[in-house]
Each structure stands twice: as structure tokens, then as C-alpha cells.
């Protein structure tokens, strides 16, 4: 089990906060630092939202150890050839630490605000599949790429300089059929969101079946989960944070959140590991709570690593 941080970039992320979070992830022992790719949040008021790929480029040269990437970068924002070019360059710059999370797009407000075409779900998923094929072909093909789809077209296309290694592709989403099929076909990792251990376990046989259909082994695809994390240093702190979420302990747990003091969260992580989860991206909402991250690293990370060896 590997533990990483995940930051919602649309919820106030700016350079000052990003630099502090990057240092915390690097210094406190988290395996990675991930963030969302959004123009804005779901509801007003609008908050700072540092542009994803600019922030990852900075991260590539200002950290040395952690893996990083988007969860996830949608094809509704950028042509896949642009994403592939940026990903190749950032991965090379970092020495091969980028995890390229890709998605179909989902948030209506930002698409309406900036005139971006979200599409209805069937067309959106078709565009997603085409985008995955374009990105993987451009990153891995030794010869120029030709592609003709409903949404994207390439003619003798090539990325130069060639990537030193193709960035690892992460397909994110909870769809039990199409998303898992696309992950099995194109990705190095699948990442689910808000996954209870029971839900995660249900998807494993289906995912293994899709991998087999693609001629791949179960071990060819890493399995991870991005989970809301409500970490408390004591009972009073937990009560305060549950009140802020306007939800109970059991309600949050039922939606797949990691909730509680260190030993309670470690117990949840152990349950996830038992059903095949190999990495958890811990969704950290208070971007200014660096002290909380340090405490969590000394308790949750320390206990988890000791217990799961």
C-alpha cells in the first residue's frame, strides 16, 4: 500500500500553497502528490485555481523523489496531441515521475463558463476512448501516427523529441464497465474514487477479466483509489471536522472516505489493501494545514508502513 496526497486545485490553489504542499509531500514521506484539473469549482464563489500543467512543470524541477500527476486531465479541455506533448516533456524533465491521469470530463459549470463542449455521456466516452488511443499512440509509436476518428484526426503525426520513456497512463473513473474496459486496454493504472473496500473488491474480478481479454495479466495494471480524508488528532478534533462536513462518521465511511484518528484510518487502509488496492491518494481539503500533514505522516504513514510490511 502506497500513500499519496491529492489536492483539489480549483479550491483555492495558488503558487504559495502549491510550493508548501510540494515540500510537505516530499519531506513527510508521501509517495506522490496529485491534483485535479479544473478551471473552477462546482459552485460559486470562484477561488484560485492554479493551471494544472504549469504547476506540474514547476513540480518536475522542484522535487526529486515524489511521483505526481493529474487526477484527471480531461480531453474536453485540450486536444490529446497537446496533452501528449506536455506529458512527454514534463515526464522527461522530472526523470520519469509523471503519472498521466486522463479522463472524459464531467463538471458542467466550468464547461459552460468557458464555452467548452462537454458532450452527452455516450459521445463523451467515445471522445475519451479516441483520446486515449491518440495519446498512447503518440507516446509509444516508433513511426508517425495516422488516426481518423469522430473527434480527432492525425496524419503522419510524431512527437519530437521522443519521450525517454512513455509516461505511465492512469485511467480514472468509477464506471464498472466502459471505464474499466478502457483502463484494461490503454492504462498502466486504474484509479477509482469514493471506493469502499466492498465496492473496490467488486470491481477486481471484472477488471481482471477485461485485462485477460486484452492479453494482459492482472499484475500489468496497478489499482488505486482517491479518497476523501478526514484525519483527526483526537475525539474533539474529529467531532469538529465531522460538523464541518455536515455528516456523520458512518455516512462518510459509507461513501468511501477515510475517517478518524490514525489507528482508525490505518484500519481502513488495511481493508483496502486486502481487496487489492495498491495506492491511496488521500484527498486533503485544507491546503493551509501543513501541520496536519506532518502529524498524519508521523502517525498514519508510520503505522501503515509498519503494519503492511
Rosetta blueprint (number, residue, H / E / L):
1 X L
2 X E
3 X E
4 X E
5 X E
6 X E
7 X E
8 X L
9 X L
10 X L
11 X L
12 X L
13 X E
14 X L
15 X H
16 X H
17 X H
18 X H
19 X H
20 X H
21 X H
22 X H
23 X H
24 X H
25 X H
26 X H
27 X H
28 X H
29 X L
30 X L
31 X L
32 X E
33 X E
34 X E
35 X E
36 X L
37 X L
38 X L
39 X L
40 X L
41 X L
42 X L
43 X L
44 X L
45 X L
46 X L
47 X L
48 X L
49 X E
50 X L
51 X L
52 X H
53 X H
54 X H
55 X H
56 X H
57 X H
58 X H
59 X H
60 X H
61 X H
62 X H
63 X L
64 X L
65 X L
66 X L
67 X E
68 X E
69 X E
70 X E
71 X L
72 X L
73 X E
74 X E
75 X L
76 X L
77 X L
78 X L
79 X L
80 X H
81 X H
82 X H
83 X H
84 X H
85 X H
86 X H
87 X H
88 X H
89 X H
90 X H
91 X H
92 X H
93 X H
94 X H
95 X L
96 X L
97 X L
98 X E
99 X E
100 X E
101 X E
102 X E
103 X E
104 X L
105 X L
106 X L
107 X L
108 X H
109 X H
110 X H
111 X H
112 X H
113 X H
114 X H
115 X L
116 X L
117 X L
118 X L
119 X L
120 X L
121 X H
122 X H
123 X H
124 X H
125 X H
126 X H
127 X H
128 X H
129 X H
130 X H
131 X H
132 X H
133 X H
134 X H
135 X H
136 X H
137 X H
138 X H
139 X H
140 X H
141 X L
142 X L
143 X L
144 X L
145 X E
146 X E
147 X E
148 X E
149 X L
150 X L
151 X L
152 X L
153 X E
154 X E
155 X E
156 X E
157 X E
158 X L
159 X L
160 X L
161 X L
162 X L
163 X L
164 X L
165 X L
166 X L
167 X L
168 X E
169 X E
170 X E
171 X E
172 X E
173 X L
174 X L
175 X L
176 X L
177 X L
178 X H
179 X H
180 X H
181 X H
182 X H
183 X H
184 X H
185 X H
186 X H
187 X L
188 X L
189 X E
190 X E
191 X E
192 X E
193 X E
194 X L
195 X L
196 X L
197 X H
198 X H
199 X H
200 X H
201 X H
202 X H
203 X H
204 X H
205 X H
206 X H
207 X H
208 X H
209 X H
210 X H
211 X H
212 X H
213 X H
214 X L
215 X L
216 X L
217 X L
218 X H
219 X H
220 X H
221 X L
222 X E
223 X E
224 X E
225 X E
226 X E
227 X E
228 X E
229 X E
230 X E
231 X E
232 X L
233 X L
234 X L
235 X H
236 X H
237 X H
238 X H
239 X H
240 X H
241 X H
242 X H
243 X H
244 X H
245 X H
246 X L
247 X L
248 X L
249 X H
250 X H
251 X H
252 X H
253 X H
254 X H
255 X L
256 X L
257 X L
258 X E
259 X E
260 X E
261 X L
262 X H
263 X H
264 X H
265 X H
266 X H
267 X H
268 X H
269 X H
270 X H
271 X H
272 X H
273 X H
274 X H
275 X L
276 X L
277 X L
278 X L
279 X E
280 X E
281 X E
282 X E
283 X E
284 X L
285 X L
286 X L
287 X L
288 X L
289 X L
290 X H
291 X H
292 X H
293 X H
294 X H
295 X H
296 X H
297 X H
298 X H
299 X H
300 X H
301 X H
302 X H
303 X H
304 X H
305 X H
306 X H
307 X H
308 X H
309 X L
